[in-house]
Amino acid sequence: MTVPKHSLSAAAIIVNERKEVLLIKGPRRGWEMPGGKVEEGESIRAAAIRETKEECGLDIEITKFCGVFQNVSKSICNVLFLARPIGGKLIATPECLEAGFFPIEEALTKVTWSNFRQRIELCLQEEKHPFYVEF
């Protein structure tokens, strides 16, 4: 029997006090929310916090669990949270060529990769939490 290989990732939709959304511009997918793979022995929440700090220099506080997106054919689960900035400074890194806070409508037009826009939209609609999207 073959042992299945699964990938678990975490991402945060970070909203500042002006109700703007943080986006980072990565080298492969363009504008998106910060996030990445959960490391062995790490909590999903801690992964979202760590990935944000590593990718763009921002310290965040997770405020709410939003839901899960599962890519069944690729065995990938992405857990999504809402968060707020609490410190740090936006910086460029190899994973983040640019970063900034944008009004929601502008942010949604910038995100073009796969279903990332849908992820942000669902996270911002708290009446839809928790959600589970399978594709």
N, CA, C and O atoms as CSV, one atom per row, in Angstrom:
chain,resi,resn,atom,element,x,y,z
A,1,MET,N,N,0.836,-1.183,0.000
A,1,MET,CA,C,0.000,0.000,0.000
A,1,MET,C,C,0.882,1.247,0.000
A,1,MET,O,O,1.833,1.341,0.776
A,2,THR,N,N,0.567,2.188,-0.859
A,2,THR,CA,C,1.317,3.429,-0.976
A,2,THR,C,C,0.840,4.436,0.068
A,2,THR,O,O,-0.362,4.629,0.252
A,3,VAL,N,N,1.783,5.067,0.740
A,3,VAL,CA,C,1.447,6.102,1.713
A,3,VAL,C,C,1.161,7.394,0.939
A,3,VAL,O,O,2.000,7.846,0.159
A,4,PRO,N,N,-0.019,7.990,1.150
A,4,PRO,CA,C,-0.339,9.217,0.406
A,4,PRO,C,C,0.528,10.394,0.846
A,4,PRO,O,O,0.932,10.487,2.005
A,5,LYS,N,N,0.800,11.274,-0.082
A,5,LYS,CA,C,1.541,12.499,0.187
A,5,LYS,C,C,0.551,13.655,0.123
A,5,LYS,O,O,-0.094,13.871,-0.903
A,6,HIS,N,N,0.436,14.385,1.205
A,6,HIS,CA,C,-0.462,15.531,1.268
A,6,HIS,C,C,0.355,16.777,1.565
A,6,HIS,O,O,1.416,16.712,2.187
A,7,SER,N,N,-0.151,17.899,1.115
A,7,SER,CA,C,0.482,19.172,1.404
A,7,SER,C,C,-0.520,20.046,2.156
A,7,SER,O,O,-1.670,20.187,1.740
A,8,LEU,N,N,-0.073,20.626,3.260
A,8,LEU,CA,C,-0.910,21.505,4.062
A,8,LEU,C,C,-0.273,22.883,4.064
A,8,LEU,O,O,0.910,23.036,4.369
A,9,SER,N,N,-1.072,23.884,3.720
A,9,SER,CA,C,-0.562,25.254,3.730
A,9,SER,C,C,-1.520,26.153,4.501
A,9,SER,O,O,-2.676,25.802,4.735
A,10,ALA,N,N,-1.015,27.315,4.887
A,10,ALA,CA,C,-1.799,28.285,5.643
A,10,ALA,C,C,-1.575,29.663,5.041
A,10,ALA,O,O,-0.473,29.999,4.607
A,11,ALA,N,N,-2.639,30.452,5.024
A,11,ALA,CA,C,-2.550,31.813,4.503
A,11,ALA,C,C,-3.386,32.738,5.373
A,11,ALA,O,O,-4.331,32.308,6.036
A,12,ALA,N,N,-3.025,34.007,5.361
A,12,ALA,CA,C,-3.754,35.013,6.138
A,12,ALA,C,C,-4.218,36.143,5.234
A,12,ALA,O,O,-3.460,36.660,4.413
A,13,ILE,N,N,-5.468,36.511,5.403
A,13,ILE,CA,C,-6.007,37.711,4.778
A,13,ILE,C,C,-5.875,38.783,5.856
A,13,ILE,O,O,-6.577,38.757,6.867
A,14,ILE,N,N,-4.967,39.721,5.621
A,14,ILE,CA,C,-4.602,40.709,6.639
A,14,ILE,C,C,-5.265,42.033,6.292
A,14,ILE,O,O,-5.065,42.584,5.210
A,15,VAL,N,N,-6.055,42.527,7.229
A,15,VAL,CA,C,-6.810,43.760,7.028
A,15,VAL,C,C,-6.339,44.775,8.061
A,15,VAL,O,O,-6.318,44.492,9.259
A,16,ASN,N,N,-5.961,45.965,7.583
A,16,ASN,CA,C,-5.489,47.002,8.505
A,16,ASN,C,C,-6.666,47.829,9.037
A,16,ASN,O,O,-7.825,47.560,8.722
A,17,GLU,N,N,-6.338,48.841,9.851
A,17,GLU,CA,C,-7.384,49.661,10.484
A,17,GLU,C,C,-8.178,50.486,9.481
A,17,GLU,O,O,-9.265,50.959,9.810
A,18,ARG,N,N,-7.666,50.671,8.270
A,18,ARG,CA,C,-8.386,51.413,7.216
A,18,ARG,C,C,-9.202,50.475,6.319
A,18,ARG,O,O,-9.714,50.885,5.277
A,19,LYS,N,N,-9.316,49.211,6.742
A,19,LYS,CA,C,-10.065,48.178,5.990
A,19,LYS,C,C,-9.432,47.903,4.624
A,19,LYS,O,O,-10.128,47.604,3.654
A,20,GLU,N,N,-8.094,48.010,4.566
A,20,GLU,CA,C,-7.339,47.668,3.364
A,20,GLU,C,C,-6.750,46.274,3.542
A,20,GLU,O,O,-6.472,45.844,4.661
A,21,VAL,N,N,-6.565,45.573,2.426
A,21,VAL,CA,C,-6.068,44.204,2.425
A,21,VAL,C,C,-4.601,44.181,2.003
A,21,VAL,O,O,-4.213,44.856,1.050
A,22,LEU,N,N,-3.792,43.403,2.717
A,22,LEU,CA,C,-2.384,43.237,2.346
A,22,LEU,C,C,-2.263,42.255,1.191
A,22,LEU,O,O,-2.825,41.161,1.231
A,23,LEU,N,N,-1.533,42.653,0.173
A,23,LEU,CA,C,-1.163,41.754,-0.913
A,23,LEU,C,C,0.347,41.783,-1.060
A,23,LEU,O,O,0.995,42.807,-0.844
A,24,ILE,N,N,0.890,40.625,-1.435
A,24,ILE,CA,C,2.299,40.556,-1.802
A,24,ILE,C,C,2.372,40.143,-3.265
A,24,ILE,O,O,1.514,39.412,-3.761
A,25,LYS,N,N,3.403,40.621,-3.947
A,25,LYS,CA,C,3.593,40.255,-5.350
A,25,LYS,C,C,4.743,39.266,-5.428
A,25,LYS,O,O,5.906,39.630,-5.250
A,26,GLY,N,N,4.404,38.014,-5.696
A,26,GLY,CA,C,5.409,36.967,-5.788
A,26,GLY,C,C,5.972,36.858,-7.190
A,26,GLY,O,O,5.376,37.375,-8.136
A,27,PRO,N,N,7.103,36.201,-7.343
A,27,PRO,CA,C,7.750,36.090,-8.655
A,27,PRO,C,C,7.033,35.147,-9.625
A,27,PRO,O,O,7.244,35.238,-10.834
A,28,ARG,N,N,6.185,34.240,-9.116
A,28,ARG,CA,C,5.531,33.264,-9.998
A,28,ARG,C,C,4.057,33.542,-10.242
A,28,ARG,O,O,3.571,33.366,-11.359
A,29,ARG,N,N,3.340,33.974,-9.208
A,29,ARG,CA,C,1.883,34.068,-9.328
A,29,ARG,C,C,1.350,35.487,-9.303
A,29,ARG,O,O,0.138,35.687,-9.375
A,30,GLY,N,N,2.218,36.470,-9.204
A,30,GLY,CA,C,1.733,37.845,-9.127
A,30,GLY,C,C,1.184,38.158,-7.746
A,30,GLY,O,O,1.667,37.624,-6.748
A,31,TRP,N,N,0.172,39.026,-7.683
A,31,TRP,CA,C,-0.379,39.489,-6.417
A,31,TRP,C,C,-1.189,38.393,-5.733
A,31,TRP,O,O,-2.000,37.719,-6.368
A,32,GLU,N,N,-0.962,38.224,-4.434
A,32,GLU,CA,C,-1.661,37.208,-3.652
A,32,GLU,C,C,-1.547,37.547,-2.176
A,32,GLU,O,O,-0.887,38.512,-1.792
A,33,MET,N,N,-2.211,36.727,-1.348
A,33,MET,CA,C,-2.089,36.872,0.101
A,33,MET,C,C,-0.844,36.118,0.558
A,33,MET,O,O,-0.447,35.153,-0.095
A,34,PRO,N,N,-0.219,36.529,1.658
A,34,PRO,CA,C,0.940,35.775,2.138
A,34,PRO,C,C,0.513,34.425,2.710
A,34,PRO,O,O,-0.574,34.290,3.270
A,35,GLY,N,N,1.376,33.442,2.563
A,35,GLY,CA,C,1.105,32.115,3.104
A,35,GLY,C,C,2.070,31.104,2.537
A,35,GLY,O,O,2.875,31.419,1.661
A,36,GLY,N,N,1.987,29.887,3.041
A,36,GLY,CA,C,2.864,28.832,2.548
A,36,GLY,C,C,2.689,27.554,3.336
A,36,GLY,O,O,1.764,27.418,4.137
A,37,LYS,N,N,3.584,26.628,3.098
A,37,LYS,CA,C,3.477,25.283,3.676
A,37,LYS,C,C,3.683,25.277,5.187
A,37,LYS,O,O,4.506,26.010,5.734
A,38,VAL,N,N,2.905,24.426,5.829
A,38,VAL,CA,C,3.047,24.186,7.262
A,38,VAL,C,C,4.210,23.217,7.441
A,38,VAL,O,O,4.243,22.156,6.818
A,39,GLU,N,N,5.157,23.584,8.291
A,39,GLU,CA,C,6.314,22.729,8.535
A,39,GLU,C,C,5.965,21.625,9.531
A,39,GLU,O,O,5.033,21.761,10.324
A,40,GLU,N,N,6.719,20.541,9.478
A,40,GLU,CA,C,6.501,19.436,10.397
A,40,GLU,C,C,6.626,19.929,11.838
A,40,GLU,O,O,7.592,20.612,12.179
A,41,GLY,N,N,5.653,19.586,12.684
A,41,GLY,CA,C,5.672,19.984,14.083
A,41,GLY,C,C,5.185,21.400,14.334
A,41,GLY,O,O,5.287,21.888,15.459
A,42,GLU,N,N,4.658,22.073,13.320
A,42,GLU,CA,C,4.206,23.463,13.431
A,42,GLU,C,C,2.683,23.510,13.363
A,42,GLU,O,O,2.071,22.742,12.620
A,43,SER,N,N,2.076,24.397,14.125
A,43,SER,CA,C,0.628,24.566,14.028
A,43,SER,C,C,0.281,25.344,12.758
A,43,SER,O,O,1.105,26.078,12.212
A,44,ILE,N,N,-0.936,25.168,12.313
A,44,ILE,CA,C,-1.398,25.874,11.106
A,44,ILE,C,C,-1.385,27.377,11.358
A,44,ILE,O,O,-0.942,28.149,10.507
A,45,ARG,N,N,-1.866,27.790,12.520
A,45,ARG,CA,C,-1.884,29.217,12.885
A,45,ARG,C,C,-0.460,29.786,12.885
A,45,ARG,O,O,-0.217,30.858,12.331
A,46,ALA,N,N,0.477,29.062,13.508
A,46,ALA,CA,C,1.862,29.526,13.566
A,46,ALA,C,C,2.472,29.629,12.171
A,46,ALA,O,O,3.280,30.520,11.906
A,47,ALA,N,N,2.084,28.716,11.278
A,47,ALA,CA,C,2.602,28.759,9.904
A,47,ALA,C,C,2.149,30.017,9.186
A,47,ALA,O,O,2.943,30.636,8.477
A,48,ALA,N,N,0.897,30.410,9.351
A,48,ALA,CA,C,0.400,31.637,8.711
A,48,ALA,C,C,1.159,32.856,9.222
A,48,ALA,O,O,1.504,33.748,8.447
A,49,ILE,N,N,1.415,32.892,10.519
A,49,ILE,CA,C,2.160,34.004,11.121
A,49,ILE,C,C,3.599,34.015,10.614
A,49,ILE,O,O,4.108,35.059,10.207
A,50,ARG,N,N,4.258,32.850,10.637
A,50,ARG,CA,C,5.650,32.753,10.199
A,50,ARG,C,C,5.795,33.107,8.727
A,50,ARG,O,O,6.673,33.887,8.356
A,51,GLU,N,N,4.943,32.540,7.892
A,51,GLU,CA,C,5.045,32.797,6.449
A,51,GLU,C,C,4.887,34.279,6.136
A,51,GLU,O,O,5.591,34.809,5.277
A,52,THR,N,N,3.974,34.948,6.822
A,52,THR,CA,C,3.791,36.390,6.602
A,52,THR,C,C,5.062,37.146,6.966
A,52,THR,O,O,5.511,38.011,6.214
A,53,LYS,N,N,5.640,36.821,8.113
A,53,LYS,CA,C,6.872,37.497,8.549
A,53,LYS,C,C,8.007,37.224,7.567
A,53,LYS,O,O,8.722,38.147,7.178
A,54,GLU,N,N,8.181,35.954,7.157
A,54,GLU,CA,C,9.259,35.597,6.233
A,54,GLU,C,C,9.075,36.253,4.866
A,54,GLU,O,O,10.039,36.723,4.262
A,55,GLU,N,N,7.846,36.281,4.387
A,55,GLU,CA,C,7.617,36.767,3.025
A,55,GLU,C,C,7.660,38.282,2.911
A,55,GLU,O,O,8.157,38.804,1.913
A,56,CYS,N,N,7.144,39.013,3.922
A,56,CYS,CA,C,7.052,40.464,3.739
A,56,CYS,C,C,7.435,41.294,4.957
A,56,CYS,O,O,7.315,42.519,4.912
A,57,GLY,N,N,7.895,40.669,6.057
A,57,GLY,CA,C,8.390,41.412,7.213
A,57,GLY,C,C,7.350,41.859,8.210
A,57,GLY,O,O,7.690,42.505,9.201
A,58,LEU,N,N,6.081,41.534,7.978
A,58,LEU,CA,C,5.011,42.008,8.847
A,58,LEU,C,C,4.700,41.020,9.960
A,58,LEU,O,O,4.637,39.812,9.731
A,59,ASP,N,N,4.507,41.541,11.165
A,59,ASP,CA,C,4.035,40.737,12.292
A,59,ASP,C,C,2.517,40.845,12.315
A,59,ASP,O,O,1.961,41.934,12.171
A,60,ILE,N,N,1.847,39.703,12.498
A,60,ILE,CA,C,0.383,39.704,12.479
A,60,ILE,C,C,-0.180,38.969,13.685
A,60,ILE,O,O,0.500,38.175,14.336
A,61,GLU,N,N,-1.440,39.259,13.958
A,61,GLU,CA,C,-2.208,38.530,14.959
A,61,GLU,C,C,-3.390,37.896,14.232
A,61,GLU,O,O,-4.161,38.586,13.566
A,62,ILE,N,N,-3.525,36.592,14.364
A,62,ILE,CA,C,-4.665,35.893,13.774
A,62,ILE,C,C,-5.903,36.270,14.583
A,62,ILE,O,O,-5.896,36.185,15.811
A,63,THR,N,N,-6.956,36.682,13.900
A,63,THR,CA,C,-8.181,37.081,14.591
A,63,THR,C,C,-9.319,36.094,14.389
A,63,THR,O,O,-10.250,36.053,15.193
A,64,LYS,N,N,-9.258,35.292,13.321
A,64,LYS,CA,C,-10.359,34.372,13.068
A,64,LYS,C,C,-9.965,33.290,12.070
A,64,LYS,O,O,-9.254,33.554,11.100
A,65,PHE,N,N,-10.436,32.064,12.322
A,65,PHE,CA,C,-10.357,30.994,11.339
A,65,PHE,C,C,-11.483,31.237,10.336
A,65,PHE,O,O,-12.618,31.513,10.724
A,66,CYS,N,N,-11.165,31.132,9.044
A,66,CYS,CA,C,-12.171,31.385,8.009
A,66,CYS,C,C,-12.667,30.112,7.347
A,66,CYS,O,O,-13.875,29.885,7.267
A,67,GLY,N,N,-11.742,29.274,6.868
A,67,GLY,CA,C,-12.168,28.073,6.181
A,67,GLY,C,C,-11.017,27.356,5.503
A,67,GLY,O,O,-9.845,27.656,5.734
A,68,VAL,N,N,-11.385,26.390,4.653
A,68,VAL,CA,C,-10.410,25.514,4.003
A,68,VAL,C,C,-10.728,25.395,2.518
A,68,VAL,O,O,-11.886,25.251,2.128
A,69,PHE,N,N,-9.692,25.457,1.703
A,69,PHE,CA,C,-9.766,25.120,0.283
A,69,PHE,C,C,-8.999,23.822,0.102
A,69,PHE,O,O,-7.870,23.703,0.577
A,70,GLN,N,N,-9.589,22.850,-0.575
A,70,GLN,CA,C,-8.909,21.573,-0.814
A,70,GLN,C,C,-8.854,21.289,-2.305
A,70,GLN,O,O,-9.885,21.200,-2.973
A,71,ASN,N,N,-7.632,21.146,-2.820
A,71,ASN,CA,C,-7.409,20.684,-4.186
A,71,ASN,C,C,-7.282,19.168,-4.091
A,71,ASN,O,O,-6.225,18.643,-3.741
A,72,VAL,N,N,-8.366,18.477,-4.406
A,72,VAL,CA,C,-8.429,17.030,-4.208
A,72,VAL,C,C,-7.431,16.302,-5.106
A,72,VAL,O,O,-6.739,15.395,-4.644
A,73,SER,N,N,-7.347,16.685,-6.381
A,73,SER,CA,C,-6.480,15.964,-7.315
A,73,SER,C,C,-4.998,16.114,-6.986
A,73,SER,O,O,-4.206,15.223,-7.294
A,74,LYS,N,N,-4.611,17.235,-6.362
A,74,LYS,CA,C,-3.206,17.460,-6.016
A,74,LYS,C,C,-2.919,17.201,-4.534
A,74,LYS,O,O,-1.785,17.370,-4.086
A,75,SER,N,N,-3.933,16.794,-3.776
A,75,SER,CA,C,-3.794,16.506,-2.335
A,75,SER,C,C,-3.219,17.696,-1.568
A,75,SER,O,O,-2.282,17.551,-0.783
A,76,ILE,N,N,-3.799,18.881,-1.810
A,76,ILE,CA,C,-3.356,20.100,-1.139
A,76,ILE,C,C,-4.529,20.690,-0.367
A,76,ILE,O,O,-5.622,20.849,-0.911
A,77,CYS,N,N,-4.299,21.012,0.897
A,77,CYS,CA,C,-5.273,21.736,1.709
A,77,CYS,C,C,-4.668,23.072,2.105
A,77,CYS,O,O,-3.533,23.137,2.575
A,78,ASN,N,N,-5.441,24.144,1.910
A,78,ASN,CA,C,-5.020,25.480,2.309
A,78,ASN,C,C,-6.002,26.000,3.347
A,78,ASN,O,O,-7.194,26.136,3.072
A,79,VAL,N,N,-5.497,26.287,4.538
A,79,VAL,CA,C,-6.310,26.804,5.633
A,79,VAL,C,C,-6.155,28.318,5.654
A,79,VAL,O,O,-5.046,28.846,5.574
A,80,LEU,N,N,-7.294,29.008,5.765
A,80,LEU,CA,C,-7.301,30.469,5.670
A,80,LEU,C,C,-7.764,31.124,6.962
A,80,LEU,O,O,-8.692,30.657,7.622
A,81,PHE,N,N,-7.091,32.222,7.306
A,81,PHE,CA,C,-7.394,32.994,8.506
A,81,PHE,C,C,-7.567,34.462,8.156
A,81,PHE,O,O,-7.058,34.925,7.136
A,82,LEU,N,N,-8.282,35.191,8.996
A,82,LEU,CA,C,-8.250,36.648,8.997
A,82,LEU,C,C,-7.207,37.065,10.019
A,82,LEU,O,O,-7.019,36.390,11.031
A,83,ALA,N,N,-6.526,38.180,9.758
A,83,ALA,CA,C,-5.499,38.658,10.682
A,83,ALA,C,C,-5.408,40.175,10.599
A,83,ALA,O,O,-5.955,40.810,9.698
A,84,ARG,N,N,-4.698,40.726,11.570
A,84,ARG,CA,C,-4.438,42.165,11.563
A,84,ARG,C,C,-2.954,42.393,11.811
A,84,ARG,O,O,-2.311,41.605,12.505
A,85,PRO,N,N,-2.402,43.476,11.244
A,85,PRO,CA,C,-0.984,43.772,11.470
A,85,PRO,C,C,-0.773,44.284,12.892
A,85,PRO,O,O,-1.579,45.058,13.408
A,86,ILE,N,N,0.318,43.847,13.520
A,86,ILE,CA,C,0.628,44.314,14.880
A,86,ILE,C,C,2.059,44.834,15.003
A,86,ILE,O,O,2.461,45.294,16.072
A,87,GLY,N,N,2.823,44.763,13.926
A,87,GLY,CA,C,4.201,45.247,13.991
A,87,GLY,C,C,4.979,44.861,12.759
A,87,GLY,O,O,4.424,44.371,11.776
A,88,GLY,N,N,6.271,45.089,12.829
A,88,GLY,CA,C,7.128,44.804,11.685
A,88,GLY,C,C,7.020,45.911,10.651
A,88,GLY,O,O,6.355,46.925,10.862
A,89,LYS,N,N,7.687,45.690,9.535
A,89,LYS,CA,C,7.717,46.675,8.460
A,89,LYS,C,C,7.714,45.923,7.141
A,89,LYS,O,O,8.445,44.945,6.988
A,90,LEU,N,N,6.905,46.363,6.187
A,90,LEU,CA,C,6.855,45.700,4.882
A,90,LEU,C,C,8.202,45.812,4.197
A,90,LEU,O,O,8.774,46.895,4.081
A,91,ILE,N,N,8.703,44.655,3.741
A,91,ILE,CA,C,9.986,44.594,3.048
A,91,ILE,C,C,9.847,43.723,1.808
A,91,ILE,O,O,8.904,42.941,1.685
A,92,ALA,N,N,10.781,43.866,0.906
A,92,ALA,CA,C,10.866,42.984,-0.257
A,92,ALA,C,C,11.775,41.808,0.104
A,92,ALA,O,O,12.763,41.967,0.822
A,93,THR,N,N,11.424,40.630,-0.406
A,93,THR,CA,C,12.212,39.415,-0.198
A,93,THR,C,C,12.186,38.633,-1.517
A,93,THR,O,O,11.479,39.035,-2.441
A,94,PRO,N,N,12.929,37.538,-1.631
A,94,PRO,CA,C,12.835,36.738,-2.853
A,94,PRO,C,C,11.416,36.218,-3.127
A,94,PRO,O,O,11.059,35.978,-4.280
A,95,GLU,N,N,10.612,36.044,-2.075
A,95,GLU,CA,C,9.231,35.580,-2.243
A,95,GLU,C,C,8.241,36.727,-2.394
A,95,GLU,O,O,7.078,36.498,-2.725
A,96,CYS,N,N,8.682,37.944,-2.159
A,96,CYS,CA,C,7.806,39.116,-2.161
A,96,CYS,C,C,8.530,40.281,-2.828
A,96,CYS,O,O,9.307,40.990,-2.188
A,97,LEU,N,N,8.270,40.469,-4.108
A,97,LEU,CA,C,8.926,41.543,-4.847
A,97,LEU,C,C,8.386,42.910,-4.454
A,97,LEU,O,O,9.113,43.903,-4.465
A,98,GLU,N,N,7.096,42.952,-4.105
A,98,GLU,CA,C,6.425,44.165,-3.636
A,98,GLU,C,C,5.371,43.752,-2.625
A,98,GLU,O,O,4.910,42.611,-2.627
A,99,ALA,N,N,4.992,44.684,-1.762
A,99,ALA,CA,C,3.905,44.432,-0.819
A,99,ALA,C,C,3.217,45.747,-0.515
A,99,ALA,O,O,3.837,46.810,-0.530
A,100,GLY,N,N,1.924,45.658,-0.240
A,100,GLY,CA,C,1.194,46.865,0.121
A,100,GLY,C,C,-0.219,46.557,0.547
A,100,GLY,O,O,-0.756,45.479,0.292
A,101,PHE,N,N,-0.804,47.542,1.209
A,101,PHE,CA,C,-2.211,47.460,1.588
A,101,PHE,C,C,-3.020,48.197,0.533
A,101,PHE,O,O,-2.660,49.297,0.115
A,102,PHE,N,N,-4.119,47.580,0.107
A,102,PHE,CA,C,-4.949,48.132,-0.953
A,102,PHE,C,C,-6.414,48.106,-0.544
A,102,PHE,O,O,-6.842,47.202,0.174
A,103,PRO,N,N,-7.196,49.103,-0.999
A,103,PRO,CA,C,-8.637,49.025,-0.784
A,103,PRO,C,C,-9.151,47.697,-1.361
A,103,PRO,O,O,-8.606,47.189,-2.342
A,104,ILE,N,N,-10.187,47.148,-0.756
A,104,ILE,CA,C,-10.654,45.806,-1.111
A,104,ILE,C,C,-10.895,45.648,-2.610
A,104,ILE,O,O,-10.401,44.692,-3.208
A,105,GLU,N,N,-11.629,46.544,-3.221
A,105,GLU,CA,C,-11.941,46.400,-4.654
A,105,GLU,C,C,-10.676,46.410,-5.512
A,105,GLU,O,O,-10.558,45.623,-6.451
A,106,GLU,N,N,-9.737,47.292,-5.195
A,106,GLU,CA,C,-8.476,47.338,-5.935
A,106,GLU,C,C,-7.684,46.047,-5.731
A,106,GLU,O,O,-7.119,45.496,-6.676
A,107,ALA,N,N,-7.650,45.575,-4.490
A,107,ALA,CA,C,-6.930,44.330,-4.194
A,107,ALA,C,C,-7.500,43.178,-5.015
A,107,ALA,O,O,-6.746,42.390,-5.586
A,108,LEU,N,N,-8.809,43.079,-5.078
A,108,LEU,CA,C,-9.436,41.971,-5.802
A,108,LEU,C,C,-9.129,42.023,-7.297
A,108,LEU,O,O,-9.024,40.974,-7.933
A,109,THR,N,N,-8.984,43.210,-7.867
A,109,THR,CA,C,-8.640,43.297,-9.297
A,109,THR,C,C,-7.186,42.935,-9.556
A,109,THR,O,O,-6.846,42.503,-10.657
A,110,LYS,N,N,-6.318,43.105,-8.552
A,110,LYS,CA,C,-4.897,42.780,-8.718
A,110,LYS,C,C,-4.637,41.271,-8.697
A,110,LYS,O,O,-3.690,40.796,-9.324
A,111,VAL,N,N,-5.474,40.519,-7.978
A,111,VAL,CA,C,-5.257,39.076,-7.794
A,111,VAL,C,C,-5.813,38.337,-9.005
A,111,VAL,O,O,-7.016,38.368,-9.264
A,112,THR,N,N,-4.927,37.672,-9.746
A,112,THR,CA,C,-5.338,36.986,-10.974
A,112,THR,C,C,-5.092,35.482,-10.951
A,112,THR,O,O,-5.551,34.782,-11.854
A,113,TRP,N,N,-4.387,34.963,-9.953
A,113,TRP,CA,C,-4.000,33.557,-9.927
A,113,TRP,C,C,-5.148,32.673,-9.457
A,113,TRP,O,O,-5.707,32.892,-8.382
A,114,SER,N,N,-5.494,31.685,-10.256
A,114,SER,CA,C,-6.416,30.609,-9.911
A,114,SER,C,C,-7.600,31.102,-9.097
A,114,SER,O,O,-8.297,32.025,-9.519
A,115,ASN,N,N,-7.838,30.503,-7.941
A,115,ASN,CA,C,-8.991,30.880,-7.122
A,115,ASN,C,C,-8.589,31.724,-5.906
A,115,ASN,O,O,-9.312,31.742,-4.910
A,116,PHE,N,N,-7.466,32.411,-5.969
A,116,PHE,CA,C,-7.019,33.216,-4.842
A,116,PHE,C,C,-7.981,34.374,-4.553
A,116,PHE,O,O,-8.196,34.725,-3.393
A,117,ARG,N,N,-8.561,34.967,-5.604
A,117,ARG,CA,C,-9.528,36.056,-5.405
A,117,ARG,C,C,-10.732,35.528,-4.615
A,117,ARG,O,O,-11.220,36.192,-3.700
A,118,GLN,N,N,-11.205,34.328,-4.976
A,118,GLN,CA,C,-12.335,33.723,-4.266
A,118,GLN,C,C,-11.988,33.501,-2.793
A,118,GLN,O,O,-12.840,33.686,-1.924
A,119,ARG,N,N,-10.767,33.112,-2.511
A,119,ARG,CA,C,-10.340,32.895,-1.127
A,119,ARG,C,C,-10.435,34.190,-0.327
A,119,ARG,O,O,-10.941,34.201,0.795
A,120,ILE,N,N,-9.945,35.276,-0.912
A,120,ILE,CA,C,-9.998,36.570,-0.227
A,120,ILE,C,C,-11.446,36.995,-0.026
A,120,ILE,O,O,-11.825,37.413,1.069
A,121,GLU,N,N,-12.253,36.893,-1.068
A,121,GLU,CA,C,-13.661,37.295,-0.967
A,121,GLU,C,C,-14.384,36.525,0.134
A,121,GLU,O,O,-15.113,37.123,0.925
A,122,LEU,N,N,-14.196,35.213,0.197
A,122,LEU,CA,C,-14.858,34.411,1.223
A,122,LEU,C,C,-14.377,34.770,2.630
A,122,LEU,O,O,-15.173,34.809,3.568
A,123,CYS,N,N,-13.094,35.029,2.773
A,123,CYS,CA,C,-12.570,35.403,4.087
A,123,CYS,C,C,-13.138,36.736,4.564
A,123,CYS,O,O,-13.310,36.942,5.765
A,124,LEU,N,N,-13.427,37.633,3.639
A,124,LEU,CA,C,-13.956,38.944,4.003
A,124,LEU,C,C,-15.464,38.933,4.253
A,124,LEU,O,O,-16.019,39.932,4.708
A,125,GLN,N,N,-16.131,37.817,3.962
A,125,GLN,CA,C,-17.574,37.685,4.195
A,125,GLN,C,C,-17.788,36.777,5.406
A,125,GLN,O,O,-18.010,35.576,5.258
A,126,GLU,N,N,-17.721,37.355,6.591
A,126,GLU,CA,C,-17.738,36.562,7.819
A,126,GLU,C,C,-18.995,35.709,7.976
A,126,GLU,O,O,-18.956,34.685,8.658
A,127,GLU,N,N,-20.104,36.107,7.363
A,127,GLU,CA,C,-21.322,35.296,7.462
A,127,GLU,C,C,-21.175,33.954,6.744
A,127,GLU,O,O,-21.995,33.058,6.942
A,128,LYS,N,N,-20.138,33.806,5.910
A,128,LYS,CA,C,-19.899,32.547,5.196
A,128,LYS,C,C,-18.919,31.630,5.922
A,128,LYS,O,O,-18.618,30.542,5.432
A,129,HIS,N,N,-18.415,32.053,7.085
A,129,HIS,CA,C,-17.454,31.247,7.849
A,129,HIS,C,C,-18.174,30.217,8.693
A,129,HIS,O,O,-19.293,30.484,9.131
A,130,PRO,N,N,-17.608,29.082,8.940
A,130,PRO,CA,C,-16.461,28.551,8.210
A,130,PRO,C,C,-16.918,28.010,6.863
A,130,PRO,O,O,-18.058,27.570,6.710
A,131,PHE,N,N,-16.017,28.047,5.894
A,131,PHE,CA,C,-16.333,27.504,4.577
A,131,PHE,C,C,-15.392,26.352,4.246
A,131,PHE,O,O,-14.295,26.238,4.792
A,132,TYR,N,N,-15.849,25.520,3.350
A,132,TYR,CA,C,-15.024,24.439,2.822
A,132,TYR,C,C,-15.263,24.407,1.327
A,132,TYR,O,O,-16.394,24.212,0.882
A,133,VAL,N,N,-14.208,24.595,0.548
A,133,VAL,CA,C,-14.301,24.599,-0.917
A,133,VAL,C,C,-13.416,23.468,-1.432
A,133,VAL,O,O,-12.220,23.408,-1.146
A,134,GLU,N,N,-14.022,22.595,-2.182
A,134,GLU,CA,C,-13.326,21.436,-2.750
A,134,GLU,C,C,-13.273,21.622,-4.263
A,134,GLU,O,O,-14.279,21.935,-4.900
A,135,PHE,N,N,-12.092,21.426,-4.821
A,135,PHE,CA,C,-11.970,21.523,-6.281
A,135,PHE,C,C,-10.965,20.525,-6.781
A,135,PHE,O,O,-10.717,20.449,-7.985
